[in-house]
Amino acid sequence: MSRSNVPTRPPRKRGGDLEKRAEALREEIRRHEHAYFVLDQPEISDAEFDALVLDLRRIEEERPDLITADSPTQRVGGVAFSTSACVLRLAGTSCTAAS
């Protein structure tokens, strides 16, 4: 049997542990978003990132009272970039956030 590189989610935690896990996931997801979108230096694979978001989404579905307005699951977009900076990225230079 072959093993997938996609991490499996940890066992479900209850009560306060679930609340702490949700907050830890939010912080970790934000950190990885910043590394990927702003610094252009991803620290984990897309599959690992997706697994983190999926785990947070599952917790929030199980416990809607843990959903926060600033949760990564509640956002549609991310950091805005200037058009000229993103064109430069196509030429091998990093995008910079719009001011």
C-alpha positions as CSV (number, residue, x, y, z in Angstrom):
1,M,0.0,0.0,0.0
2,S,1.5,3.4,-1.0
3,R,1.5,6.4,1.3
4,S,0.2,9.8,0.1
5,N,2.3,12.9,0.7
6,V,-0.8,14.8,1.8
7,P,-0.9,14.9,5.6
8,T,-3.8,13.3,7.4
9,R,-5.8,15.4,9.8
10,P,-5.2,14.9,13.5
11,P,-7.9,13.2,15.6
12,R,-10.8,15.4,16.6
13,K,-10.4,17.3,19.8
14,R,-13.2,18.4,22.0
15,G,-14.2,21.5,23.9
16,G,-11.4,24.0,24.7
17,D,-8.9,21.8,22.8
18,L,-10.9,22.3,19.6
19,E,-11.0,26.1,20.2
20,K,-7.2,26.2,20.7
21,R,-6.7,24.0,17.6
22,A,-8.9,26.4,15.5
23,E,-6.9,29.4,16.6
24,A,-3.6,27.7,16.1
25,L,-4.7,26.7,12.5
26,R,-5.8,30.3,11.8
27,E,-2.4,31.7,12.9
28,E,-0.5,29.0,11.0
29,I,-2.5,29.6,7.8
30,R,-2.0,33.4,8.0
31,R,1.8,32.8,8.4
32,H,1.9,30.6,5.4
33,E,-0.2,33.0,3.3
34,H,2.2,35.8,4.2
35,A,5.2,33.6,3.3
36,Y,3.6,32.6,0.0
37,F,1.9,35.7,-1.3
38,V,3.9,38.6,0.3
39,L,7.4,37.2,0.7
40,D,7.2,34.8,-2.3
41,Q,8.9,32.2,-0.2
42,P,6.5,29.3,0.4
43,E,7.4,27.1,3.4
44,I,5.0,24.2,2.7
45,S,3.4,22.5,-0.3
46,D,0.0,23.5,-1.7
47,A,-1.3,20.1,-0.6
48,E,-0.1,20.7,3.0
49,F,-1.6,24.2,3.0
50,D,-4.9,22.9,1.6
51,A,-5.0,20.2,4.4
52,L,-4.6,23.0,7.1
53,V,-7.5,25.0,5.6
54,L,-9.6,21.8,5.3
55,D,-9.0,21.0,8.9
56,L,-10.0,24.5,10.0
57,R,-13.1,24.4,7.8
58,R,-14.1,21.0,9.4
59,I,-13.7,22.4,12.9
60,E,-15.8,25.5,12.0
61,E,-18.5,23.3,10.4
62,E,-18.6,21.1,13.5
63,R,-18.5,24.2,15.8
64,P,-20.0,27.2,14.1
65,D,-19.5,29.2,17.3
66,L,-15.7,29.0,16.7
67,I,-16.0,30.9,13.3
68,T,-14.4,34.3,13.5
69,A,-14.9,37.2,11.1
70,D,-11.1,37.2,10.3
71,S,-10.9,33.5,9.8
72,P,-9.1,32.5,6.5
73,T,-12.2,30.4,5.7
74,Q,-14.3,33.6,5.6
75,R,-12.2,35.6,3.2
76,V,-12.6,35.6,-0.6
77,G,-9.4,37.3,-1.6
78,G,-5.9,38.0,-0.2
79,V,-3.3,40.7,-0.5
80,A,-3.7,43.1,-3.4
81,F,-0.7,43.5,-5.8
82,S,0.0,46.3,-8.2
83,T,-0.3,45.3,-11.8
84,S,3.1,46.4,-12.8
85,A,4.7,44.5,-10.0
86,C,3.0,41.3,-11.1
87,V,4.1,41.8,-14.7
88,L,7.6,42.0,-13.3
89,R,7.1,38.7,-11.6
90,L,6.5,37.1,-15.0
91,A,10.0,38.3,-15.9
92,G,11.4,36.5,-12.8
93,T,11.0,39.3,-10.2
94,S,8.8,39.1,-7.1
95,C,5.4,40.9,-6.9
96,T,5.2,43.6,-4.2
97,A,2.1,44.5,-2.3
98,A,0.2,47.6,-3.6
99,S,0.4,50.6,-1.4
